[in-house]
Amino acid sequence: MTPFEAVTQADPYVYYAGLRQQNGLLFDTSLRLWIASSANAVEAVLRHPDCRVRPLNEPVPAAIAQSAAGRVFGRLMRMNEGARHLCPRMAIEPALAAVDPQGLAGTVSRVVEGLDNAGDNLDELMFTLPVCVIASLIGVPPRQLREVAKLTRDFVACLSPLSDGVQLDKANGAATRLSQVFSELLNHEAEGSCLLSALRNSGETSAWEDPAALIANLIGLLSQTCEATAGLIGNSLVALQRQPDLLETLRATPLLAAELVAEVARFDPAVQNTRRFVAKRCTVEGRVLEAGDSVLVLLASANRDPGTNPDPDSFLLNRPGRRTFGFGSGRHECPGRQLAVSIAAEAILAWLHRQPAASARVYRWRYLPSLNGRIPQFEQDRRTQP
């Protein structure tokens, strides 16, 4: 097995434990890259200034470099270093942190009402709901929410090396249309959008006045929400399937939904790994990495490191001192971490509200093809236990 194959296996965590026992940071000669599997190594790589999010010679993947999707990709703060990373982040991070939790719950409720049977259509719950919620907070009018959610799902294909030509063409079309939607939104000031107002005010304060970069990072905000939050919701549903006692606990104490999602983000995260590219020779955890080396950073393995999370293979709702690496660490830590957990928790509560207490739903699932994302696709089956 390789770390890329492990992502969509039924239980990759025994494999990750074996890697940690070999060495927290080791070079895989067959894959020709470094693998960081321990919590210390993962954090050291993510925080090292010479470990970058993109190779120096390929700031945009070659497959999309000359396309509309590539132009958006090249402006994303998560795919840049220095000012092109920091300026957008200085605007986006405080704006996301200022989202009112009660207002968020109301937004989720309104979006759920417009979904196609959120109790049974888990694809809607996982993929459409979170993007519609963020789009609504940005100020996208209700009539455009579904279109934006579909376009976002098309756009994220440009982020995967597994996508074929048809998917990349759809990603390009989605990038063009989403850019138009947000350009119109910015021109009309998005009345009533506190989030967009906060973004624009923060942007002026941080001297970030590039409309194209703002639009690209609004698209980036939706694209990060799309698959990562879908996986967070889906893996929370998997946890409820595998541990029925959790379902009963949640029915009795709905306020524990956020703790459930937070522990899922540690125990079975949506984002299993990420990559870093060495810009110049450096030493990490006693190992010498050369310029041009690649590092596969196993976030999910770090979550299960017993030195960081004692008794890591137990699912504990009230885990003390929980450390979670799935949202990154250091300068590229996801600024929407708490927002993602809150949206996923509200989604789980919306699903639970639509489940008759006497009816135990049983689902089968498989994981969508991916090299780094652990996202279940459900198929309801009342007869067969997964």
C-alpha angles and dihedrals in degrees: 000000000000127000088253092055092045093064095076099033120115091248118009094165098087087054091050090050089055091053091051090053091054095051136314090237118026137159116240107210094195094052092034094223141098119258120210109197108154123079092243093051094044093051092044092053094045092051099042112109092217094054104085134189093236135031112260091235095048113040089163123034110261093234092065103022096113098038139089089254089053092052090054092044092052092058098046112118091217090059096048141066132212121014094350088059101035101045096055091042092053088058101039102042098060092040092056092044090055095059107122112239093215091048089049091054089052092049091051091050092052093048092047090056089060095049126102102257100316090195093068106016099076092171088064091046094049104038109019101039100056095046092046090051094052092042089051091050089051089054105259106155117247093249091062100042097094092046091051091048092052093046091050091053089051092048096054088066088077088064095060125078088208093068119110129219094271092053092047091051089053089048090054092050090048092051091052095048095044089051089054093049093051094042089056090046093053092047091053094045091235096255113229095015106130091177095055091044090051090048093051093045092048089047091056091046092051093044091245102143103152108123093192090054091047091051092047092051092048086056088046091053090055094044093051089048093049106065101014094053091040088057092046091053093042095049090048088056089049089053090051090050094049095043111038091180088068089058092054091047090052093048089053095043112024090176087074091070092096091051090049092053093044091054092045088054087059101034101042109005126195092225108054100175145359135190138241128192123213112237096187139358111294143154121244122178090345094307123116112230119194128219108273095029119133125220124203106209112206102208093172091053092051089054089060096046105125090211089065104029112027115220088015098178093060120089106229120179093196098040110168117229094002114194118198126184100180091096091051130244137245123016094348098047109139109264091205096058098118092040091054092050091048094049091047091049092050089048091053091049090049090051092047091050089059096049117092108236092229094050116081107200116212120200136187119211144180128193121255113246109270142138094219112008124086103202120156122217110207133216117185115233122166094189107048126059113216 
